[in-house]
Amino acid sequence: MNDKKKIEIINKIIDIAEKYVVLFRESPISKPVKAKELCFYVNNREHYYNPIVGDIFRDMGLKKNFSSNYVREFIDDLISDTLKMGFENVKTNPLIIDTFDDVFHEVTIYVPLSGIKMIKEELKIGKIVIKKMTDETVDGITSNLESLLRQNPYFFPKEKEEGIKFVTDLYAQFRGKVCAEFKMIGEEDIALKVAKEECERSLDLLRLLDIYLQSRDHNICISLEGETVRGYQNAIIFKSNFKHYKMANEFKGSPIDLEISDELIKKMKYFGIFILSEILEKPLKDLTDFEKTFLLGIHWFANFSSQREIENQYLSLMIALEIFLTPGSGEPITNYIAEGASIINEIGIENRKKLKSNIKTLYSKRSSIVHGRLDDISTEDDVNTLKNIILGLIFWMTQNSHRFESKDDLLNFIEDHKFACDILS
């Protein structure tokens, strides 16, 4: 929005303040408002605000990153400033247009992460940047925050220093943490929600990487801070006659962190993590049908190990496989999935027939779990087998993601390869 438009809107808000704002309630339709420590009443607030809200949304292109209530509160704040400064002072003060830039400005969010150790300075995955909160970064934030608080006229002088120290100490707690940095132009609450969603999408790729790398005793737990627990789970055991005591403790959570280093970056390139990262960077509206399906399947796969029960791990893996390979038509699901995965994962007729048979057996165990049958229970070996099948599928799909616009393109590719061999006479 150019300055001329901003001034037009400000003049409309001043007009509302002059004609419809009073300090005492005059009628039942007067809406009480408290903005910037000032209380006032607006006659028929919604009626007079709504056209201006529409102008701001349209001219500033706010879209869904801001709510109507947020914009109404912005108008409230401008009216409060107008009442404090005086109408003529506001009309002749060009600096008030900076209020637009201050309110509808880019927001930077730092979300603490757990399960990651930064050897590299930072790493961009999708729309977030994973970085360690160095002294320089945190000092810069707290220094700017302190300056802002000192300019706050609502701090009482006797409480100001104590209040400033309390607030800056809260922010200083981020020192040394590994955080996801996310930036967007948007309302703070909406931006935080989007930031967490983008974090999860990017962390899915690191979880996928860990599954590529992990052995049986290497299961790193990457998450937003506070969502997983790391520590000892204790219990007291003793004979009921009190003649023997024992303390049992079991470590829960991952004992190690994923180290973001130059060596790990090489492995990320090999496994195609940065190919997936480029897909994540795209606006949602620009994703192809294939890319949306692929990312959804990766999400289910990457999070399977966070499930505690082996049955839930198994179902998460099967859901991922179904997302990748289930056709939209009435084709038999088991046969379609088994053939698709075996064609992509194996070379040679006998190898493909063997894998197809194994997948059909594994899929039957999914039905046993869903229908509560206990005669065909999935095992840890089944989970590992299924995991490795899907890993091979994801690796291939990552390297060939540029070839498909839709899931149907992938399924048609598989179908064509079923008929790729001629019968020799």
Beta strands, then each sheet from edge to edge (+ up, - down):
strand 1: 21-22
strand 2: 30-35
strand 3: 38-43
strand 4: 106-114
strand 5: 116-118
strand 6: 122-125
strand 7: 128-132
strand 8: 178-185
strand 9: 223-224
strand 10: 231-238
strand 11: 245-252
strand 12: 258-260
sheet 1: 1+ 3- 2+
sheet 2: 6+ 7- 8+ 4- 9+
sheet 3: 5+ 12+
sheet 4: 10+ 11-
end
